[in-house]
Amino acid sequence: MKIGIANDHSAVEMKKELVEYLEGKGYEVVNYGTDSLESTDYPIWGEKVANAVASGEVERGIAICGTGVGISLACNKVRGIRAACVSEPYSAQYSRLHNNANIVCFGARVIGIETAKMIVDYFLETEFEGGRHARRVNMIMDIERRNAEKPE
């Protein structure tokens, strides 16, 4: 599986450790984030990984900022993205199982690297359950379509 990963300055070290971890498990990882510790704006990096997921360049995405909240908001502005901000593995698993999330987001200032590894494991290893959940995901995507058609 080809995974995109993005981050701002607060998550450079966590990203590096996760890339090494994921590549060790056989994933191909594409870096859409910064490698600099100089302050930068998380929306830039969230949009990059979200566009890669939406276009099919990568299958799923990981986005990390200080809390995970800001970068998840940026990711979710890209059409076709369902980015889930989580801080533990259970929510990561169910974001896939029930919500068919295609990007997982978390905060480098909120969780440690071992929790981050568990989160990405659950997120990448869990498939969408479908069934009654597909109807709900379609409803979410319908909201996106309706609002994309509104004039500004």
PyMOL commands that set and color helices and strands:
alter all, ss='L'
color gray80, all
select helices_A, chain A and resi 9-24+42-55+69-75+89-97+113-125+132-148
alter helices_A, ss='H'
color red, helices_A
select strands_A, chain A and resi 2-7+28-31+60-65+83-85+103-107
alter strands_A, ss='S'
color yellow, strands_A
deselect
rebuild
show_as cartoon
